[in-house]
Amino acid sequence: MLENHKHKNCRTKLARGFTLIEIIAVVAIIGVMATALLPSLETAMQKSCDTKLITTLTMIDGAGRIYKLEHGQFPESIAILVEGNYLPAKDYTMISYDKTTGVASGTGSNGKQLSSGQK
């Protein structure tokens, strides 16, 4: 009778764990789900970069308009806007600026040229 009790106890210990097949199946399912999500994650990252660029161009546009109201002409460069505290100091090297029209532009993640609204 005591032997029967030990045998029953061993079965319950084995039934508590996962089999190797179950673990492999779960890992495979997680892998398939991760593979399906990667393209949408990359698209979201590209949209985020484009939104950041558009926001920066909008800031430059507004700063250029204020500068023009105060000085009667557009600034010679973005650096003048930074020096005059019209813009925060950060890296604007990826943005081109036309001093005659006050238009700032940059290249989006899809290679398309984006520009501020000034003309």
N, C-alpha and C positions, 0 to 999 in steps of 0.2 A: 504494500500500500504506500509506503514511503517512497518507493521508487517511482510509482505513478505520479506522485506529487512533484517530484523533481523533473520528470519528463514534461509535465504540463507547464512548469515554470520556464523551461528552456524555450518552449514555443512562444510564449508571450514576450520574451526578450527579443526573439528574432522578428516578431511581427511589429515591433515598435520602430525599427529602422527602415530606411529606403533601400531598394535594390539598385544595383548599378544601372540597370536599364532605365529605371525611373529618373535617376539623376541625369543620365545622358539625354533623355527626352526633354527634361526641363531646360538643360543647357542649350539644346538645339532650338527649342522654342524661343528662348531669350535671344539667341543669335539671329534667328529669322526676324524677330521684332526689331532688333537693333538695326539690322540691314535695311529694313523698310523705313525706319525713321531718319537715317542719315541724309538722304536727299532733301527732305523737308527741313532738316536742321541747317543744311548748307544754304538753302534758299532764304531761310530766316536770317542767317548771318549776312548774306548779300543785301537784303532789304534793310537791315540795321545799318550797314555801312552807307548805303545810299541815303537813308534818312539823316544820318549824321552829316553827310556832305551837304544835303539840301538845307539843313539847319544852319550850318556854317555859312553857306552862300547867302541865306536870308539875313544873318547877322551882319555880314559884310555889306549887303545892300542897304540895310538900315543905317549902319554907321557912315557909309558913303553919302547917303542923302542928308544926314545931319551935318556932316562936314561941309557939303555943298551949300547948305542953308547958312552956315556960319561964315564960310570963306568965299562963296561965290563961284567955286569950281570944285571939280572932283579932286581928291588927293592924287599925288603922283604914284603912290604905291600903298599896299596894305600896311607896310611898316609905318607909314605916317599915321595911319589910323590907330595902330597899336601904341605908338609913341605919344599920341594925343589922348590916350585913354578912351578912344571910341570903341576899341575892341580889346578883349582880354589877350594877354601875351600867351601865344601858343604857336605851334608849327603850322604855317600857312603855305609851305613850299609847294604843295600839290595843287594849289589853286592859282590860276592865272588871272590877272587883273588888267582891264583896259582903262587907262586913265582918261581917255577922251569921252567915253560913254559911261564910265563907272560900273561896267558889267564885270562881275566875277564869274569864273567858270572852272569846272573841274570834271574829271572823268569818273563816271559811275562804275559800279562793279561789272556791268555788262558791256563796258566799253563805250557806252553812249555818253555824249557830252551834255552836262547839266550846267545851267547858268542861272544867275540871279535875274530878277525881273526888271532891272533898270534898262532904259534905252536912251 
